[in-house]
């Protein structure tokens, strides 16, 4: 059955028409077609903000870099910079005699906070992951740097924040220093990246695939049966249908099978060299249950053809939300089984006790909270707040770590846990107080920054319970108290002026430094990207010190 494209409502036509008029007006002014008409800086930013948030992102991306002035490019960098060095220089600092544990990192698509301990109808959705969280360190307030895989996964692997320019990064022109987690580990570790995703999607492969990886596998390079794209996942479906991508995704069981084959090969050669592997599972991507045979543990979970014809990545009716949840939980239970199978192999070979296990969501997900679904639009807490679990062979005492941490902290933390030198190019840090379970709740407040340049264009900064989110050109800005308002319904900027001022300036300083660095060829050639902290203004001293 061929679904008819839904007609635009009258309101959508008016919004689209007004947005196009603003876009046209902005371009005419920029090209001096209307030289007598000038927009103030504030109004120019606001008009651009309306265009970016109301027009299709691809339309904006085509012309925005050409006609819209970026107020941050060319600015002086106020953050500290470390001088750049290459992998050989880093490798020379490694203690080769030290014995190190194995590392397994499981990245789970759209795994939002709260799902690891979820019980539905008396049944644990993710029993294996839940057990690991209770045995190890549970980072209860971990946040992704983007609310989509492109920006989140590439940031984790590279250790670099995704904000590099005011337009969307397509990862086709990588002219900045890039040393990935597996690159740094490769002098002493066997390394692998195994993904159920099609890493050619939006050029993610340019970050995830490295010449220093011993083994790389994804759907695009797999010669076997794959899961075809679902029409409901409209953007990905279109890319495959039009031939931009060769194929869909891998069943997570297929990915696990290939991972276990690689692990058996390395384990058969002895234990003189540890292994590192990152695994990206995709069954839990909308519309969920994307595998060959997913056991329907939670029902009802099916839709009629008539219902499915109305679904897209950015919409499904509230009436089907309960069934969407069941599909999501089925997919998470399926992934939990894949993780259990991998841990069983390590246990059978006597290496589980000498292995660090990391599990995290790449970003969160929405299920019609505030009328929104899936991810990649505004930077809502439900799309950024993710599980992060550290378990296994480390000297870190178990328990909860409640202060906010960034997924950018994963690389620095791993290097620290296995006794590797720190890397100056990572923009994250080892979570303060990690090895002091008694002092974890009193550590220094750190900002966590996130960015989306997709369906929406926003930046946000989170410190403790407070989150400040701003449209990239200043069209709107809001302060939220996530402790009392987790769904971000109330802007409280006027009630807490010092916190609002501190976070606003912290976010602006972060944005200025990021864009100034990436727009300066000389700096990129000589230095790593800047490190960021709270703005040094009186308001921050009052609010957080």
Steps between C-alpha positions, in 0.01 A plus 500: 500500500631842404444765766375837384699801614304684774363839397634808676262658744405865457721592795797311351453681169496838676812416706685365199399801293605751764827314557574505127429873489739560787762284328457688172514835677815400687670390177399819317643714776816289518559529125411874509215451255308726739785730609272749675366238737722399790424257782645556843737230625237372744221492242729338245582225747135454592388482140768246425393303807145485371623377163723235650234362731205520258644408161626156416861470624631399159355816347663718764832321472522570129503877531561590864883479485497731196278784615486504879770666703644298788565736794745251656739431211836669522462582870789470743508171688482542877526128594827316551657313209748211507764462231423230247695173471459181296440136591871412498571768757215370715610137463851589619354586841328161552632262764519179291582277799175566685230232498166639388140376504286437195240762406152445358279800424136435414321794340122465491292702257242734657546359851364772721550537875269294718469197272780287644304430819161493324255230609191440285230264618733359763770428241842668488561648156883494517604255774864469391562872474307562820726258687812668364368840612448372853842334513697790353483878470165638385539853360143606564535837325692430180429718197565466129654781296233468236153351483573292191757232421696710252597758758504275806694196375758701309559711812551195721745338260697816423474666840400823320183701546286505182461881485763611249314753284158658485388260228469122528822299493487237224841355594627533145772758570695389806782751519529502880703277734333162540628220724225254582472278808611188308788694342643581841452143623635334183870495602421250777146372426328292236225733375160450336187695414192291423176676411149397409460842342581599147797722582478667160186672630589870496870409468536370855751254358754780462525510879415145607735328255871548571814361336607395850204265545583133449138414429213713372155374408168668430194435286644668190800267500324180609456231236189324622138542599412847630190667643335720236413856602153561635282754319413657836868595541440735210839671460706182510251318277532774238881485503495128425215523249683768301824301498705731723545206739543144381301332773314525831625383839622179659292292735673545836535122524705512179719772647552296816592193297768696313630652825525159667686361200759779530528458876554123469774562248681741734452282807637196317829684451554539873451779749827687459321788329161628620210585269283807457169480314217749458166349400213708365156337529211637292188290564368775728492763226153623403271327406678245726514121471718524190622143489406167348331334798442720804314313777183696584551506877284810537170525313301635321774613264362488145338753267261478207616602154264796519664616823852454369418707191464807725833451686821691436817564699350821638140387554277223618164554674476491880253212472780256404755615759435204733578254222810699405623467858450122484696479175776709657517277808505188280796642312686585822437150636640358176815713531537398864514139381780584255704657779440194719628270223820703469563497875442123501779457244740706711409296807550170317848612398592621846541868406179657631657592834778681313268702275353847535141517379348834396135534399341825387217641292613703202212743562149489645152475351156659521166321511254784447616689808389857433367376166844401363640166388838337428802736499713750300270799557528730805746417775246369749628318806336175390714498184829585675486322838636147456628208708876465546624195689854396593546144622771238526875517548568844641605643833198731506269431795144413394201720564316793346671806353230767508672811365456562125762343275549528126538210259811690393643383833499138381835521316694674781345262755598189305859617456522571870348166602750295297807706588548674165633857479235774482434644156496880465268489199199361684254768606358293784668419831513219752191554721629668818485290814451181298709288737359661815148362546448713812578826321319453171206719594714798599724537196553826314216598271586441133311611189376240251440638150272357229415603145248412232522622139236285338123536536577780746806722555568531872779500754465424869707495817419303811649552846363300791120521488498803269477499122519800268396443137520754220416508133831540322428852371323620813138462386413360843672404824374314807621402845364180655520343844513133403452381855152648530419522128644197315277557196623862469162667501595818691763760414630631836761749378341796684481311829870408498685790331853406616467141380350616171777756443773254591374225271424739215851644503652153548315374192590808295866472600499132406344575163738791429806290580385195302417691183802730527732199530350301213495803270874564553722280280819599680362408841379161381844428360677578827255435784233263622144635550432712810402379845187650654374585846266743670529861391713712729237754587358603840166332431670159478675563828170578666309214338742207517785572740 
